[in-house]
Amino acid sequence: MTLAEINNRLQEILNGMGISLTALTDQANFIRDLGLDSLDVTDLLIRVETTFGIRIPDEDWFSLQTVGQLKNYLLAEVKFD
């Protein structure tokens, strides 16, 4: 999967959560910039895991604070046929 494909899927997920696509930059912090609260972050985690067919360990998830960090994590971790 390419970075562009990951980007498109993340945009779909976040847009489905009511986040404006114009706010989605690699530097956007989920809480500070996108306005997600703890329940939103949990919802995002579940959506990402379901969409990408992976399990993100808690210790990894807590280090993913920005859209760019999540994209890079997915690029490194997601295995596709």
KOLDOGU-732896 format. One line per 2 residues: their letters; for each residue z, y, x of N, C-alpha, C, O. Coordinates in steps of 0.1 Angstrom, whole numbers, plus 2048, in hexadecimal, padded with zeros to 3 digits. Example, Ala and Ser with C-alpha at 12.3 -4.5 7.8 and 13.67 -1.06 7.14 Angstrom:
// residues 2
AS) 84E:7C7:884:84E:7D3:87B:84E:7DF:884:855:7DF:88E; 847:7EA:880:847:7F5:889:84F:800:881:850:80B:886
// end
This chain:
// residues 81
MT) 800:7F4:809:800:800:800:800:80C:809:807:80D:813; 7F8:816:805:7F7:822:80D:801:82C:809:808:82B:7FE
LA) 803:836:811:80C:841:80E:807:848:801:810:84D:7F9; 7FA:84A:800:7F5:850:7F4:7F9:848:7E7:7FC:84E:7DD
EI) 7F8:83B:7E8:7FB:833:7DC:80A:834:7D9:80E:835:7CD; 812:834:7E3:821:835:7E1:824:843:7DB:82C:844:7D2
NN) 81D:84D:7E0:81F:85B:7DB:81B:85C:7CC:823:861:7C5; 810:856:7C9:80C:856:7BB:816:84F:7B2:819:854:7A7
RL) 81B:843:7B6:825:83C:7AE:832:844:7AD:838:844:7A2; 836:84A:7B8:843:852:7B7:841:85E:7AE:84A:862:7A7
QE) 835:864:7AE:832:870:7A6:833:86B:797:839:872:78F; 82E:85F:794:82E:85A:786:83D:858:782:841:85C:777
IL) 845:852:78B:853:84F:788:85A:85C:785:861:85E:77B; 859:866:78E:861:872:78D:85C:87B:782:864:882:77B
NG) 84F:87B:780:849:882:774:84E:87D:767:851:884:75E; 850:86F:767:855:869:75B:864:86C:759:869:86A:74E
MG) 86B:871:763:879:875:762:87A:884:75F:885:889:75F; 86E:88A:75D:86E:899:75A:86E:8A2:765:870:8AE:764
IS) 86B:89D:771:86A:8A5:77D:85B:8AA:77E:852:8A3:77D; 85A:8B7:780:84D:8BE:781:846:8B9:78E:84C:8B8:799
LT) 839:8B6:78D:832:8B2:799:831:8BD:7A3:830:8BA:7AF; 832:8C9:79F:831:8D4:7A9:83E:8D5:7B2:83E:8DB:7BC
AL) 849:8CF:7AD:855:8CF:7B4:856:8C3:7BF:85F:8C3:7C7; 84C:8BA:7BE:84D:8AE:7C7:847:8B1:7D4:83A:8AF:7D6
TD) 84F:8B4:7DD:84B:8B5:7EB:853:8AB:7F3:85D:8A6:7EF; 84E:8A8:7FF:855:89E:807:863:8A3:80B:86C:89B:80D
QA) 865:8B0:80B:872:8B6:80F:87C:8B7:803:887:8BA:805; 877:8B5:7F7:87F:8B6:7EB:88A:8AC:7EA:888:8A0:7EB
NF) 897:8B2:7EA:8A3:8AA:7E9:8A5:8A6:7DA:8A3:8AE:7D1; 8A8:899:7D8:8A9:894:7CA:8B3:89C:7C2:8B1:89F:7B6
IR) 8BE:89F:7C8:8C9:8A5:7C1:8C8:8B5:7C1:8C8:8BB:7B7; 8C7:8BA:7CD:8C7:8C9:7CF:8BA:8CF:7CA:8BB:8D9:7C3
DL) 8AF:8C9:7CD:8A2:8D0:7C9:89C:8CB:7BC:896:8D3:7B4; 89E:8BE:7B9:898:8B9:7AC:8A2:8B9:7A1:89E:8B6:795
GL) 8AF:8BC:7A4:8B9:8BD:799:8BD:8AF:793:8C2:8AF:788; 8BB:8A4:79A:8C0:898:795:8CF:897:797:8D5:89B:7A1
DS) 8D6:891:78D:8E4:88E:78E:8E6:87F:792:8DC:878:794; 8F2:87A:792:8F4:86D:797:8EE:862:78E:8E9:858:792
LD) 8EE:865:781:8E7:85B:777:8D8:85B:779:8D2:851:778; 8D3:867:77C:8C4:868:77E:8C0:861:78B:8B6:85A:78B
VT) 8C9:862:795:8C6:85B:7A2:8C6:84C:7A0:8BE:845:7A6; 8D0:847:798:8D0:839:795:8C4:835:78D:8BE:82A:790
DL) 8C0:83D:784:8B4:83A:77C:8A8:839:785:89F:831:784; 8A7:843:78F:89C:843:798:89C:837:7A1:891:831:7A3
LI) 8A7:833:7A5:8A9:826:7AE:8A3:81A:7A6:89B:812:7AB; 8A7:819:79A:8A3:80E:791:894:80E:78F:88D:804:790
RV) 88F:81A:78C:880:81B:78A:878:818:797:86E:811:796; 87D:81D:7A2:876:81A:7AF:877:80B:7B2:86C:805:7B6
ET) 882:805:7B1:883:7F7:7B3:87A:7EF:7AA:873:7E5:7AF; 87A:7F2:79D:871:7EB:794:862:7ED:797:85A:7E4:797
TF) 85F:7FA:799:850:7FD:79C:84B:7F6:7A8:840:7F2:7A9; 853:7F6:7B3:84F:7F1:7C0:853:7E3:7C2:84F:7DD:7CD
GI) 85A:7DD:7B9:85E:7CF:7BA:867:7CC:7C6:866:7C2:7CD; 870:7D5:7C9:879:7D3:7D4:887:7D6:7D0:88A:7DA:7C5
RI) 891:7D3:7D9:89F:7D6:7D7:8A3:7DF:7E3:8A1:7DB:7EF; 8A8:7EB:7E0:8AC:7F4:7EA:8BB:7F3:7EC:8C2:7F7:7E2
PD) 8C0:7EF:7F7:8CE:7EE:7F9:8D5:7FB:7F8:8CF:805:7FC; 8E1:7FB:7F3:8E9:808:7F1:8E9:810:7FE:8E8:81C:7FE
ED) 8EC:80A:80A:8ED:811:816:8DF:818:81A:8E0:823:820; 8D4:812:816:8C7:819:818:8C5:824:80E:8C1:82F:811
WF) 8C9:821:801:8C6:82B:7F7:8CE:838:7F9:8C8:843:7F7; 8DA:837:7FE:8E2:843:801:8DC:84C:80C:8DF:858:80C
SL) 8D4:846:814:8CE:84E:81F:8C1:854:81B:8BB:85C:822; 8BC:851:80F:8AF:856:80A:8B2:862:801:8B5:860:7F5
QT) 8B1:86E:807:8B5:87A:800:8A9:882:7FB:8AB:88B:7F2; 89E:880:801:892:888:7FE:887:87F:7F9:886:873:7FC
VG) 87D:885:7F3:871:87E:7EF:86A:878:7FB:865:86D:7FA; 869:880:805:862:87B:812:869:86F:818:863:866:81C
QL) 876:86F:818:87E:864:81E:87C:858:815:87A:84D:81B; 87B:859:808:878:84E:7FF:86A:848:802:868:83C:802
KN) 861:851:803:853:84D:805:852:845:812:84C:83A:812; 858:84A:81D:857:843:82A:85E:836:829:85A:82C:82F
YL) 86A:835:822:871:829:821:868:81E:81A:867:813:81E; 862:822:80F:859:819:807:84D:815:80F:849:809:80F
LA) 848:81E:817:83C:81A:81F:840:810:829:838:807:82C; 84C:810:82F:851:807:839:856:7FA:832:854:7EF:838
EV) 85B:7FA:826:862:7EF:820:85A:7E7:816:85C:7DB:814; 851:7ED:80F:849:7E6:805:83F:7DD:80A:836:7E2:812
KF) 83F:7D1:807:835:7C7:80C:82C:7C3:800:830:7C0:7F5; 81F:7C4:803:815:7C1:7F8:80B:7B7:7FD:809:7B5:809
D) 805:7B0:7F4:7FC:7A6:7F7:7EF:7AC:7FD:7E6:7A4:800
// end
